Amino acid sequence: MKLYETIKERRVLLGLTQQDLADISGVGLRTIKLVESLKGNPSIDVLSRLGDALGLELVFRIRQTDKL
């Protein structure tokens, strides 16, 4: 699942409007609309604030590959 899909799906699951998420996270409504429509380029800070508001965790890990 793509990141923008996860954010939107979680928001809807929690019964939040985009405005609710903006109010809770401190991220601008316009930014949330851009992120959810895959037109935005959010910073790590914005993703972190959205994740905190939605109960999500942003994790970086080393990719598993078939090559050694």
ABEGO torsion letter per residue (X at the ends): XBAAAAAAAAAAAAGBBAAAAAAAAGBBAAAAAAAAAGABBBBAAAAAAAAAAAGBBBBBBBBBBABX
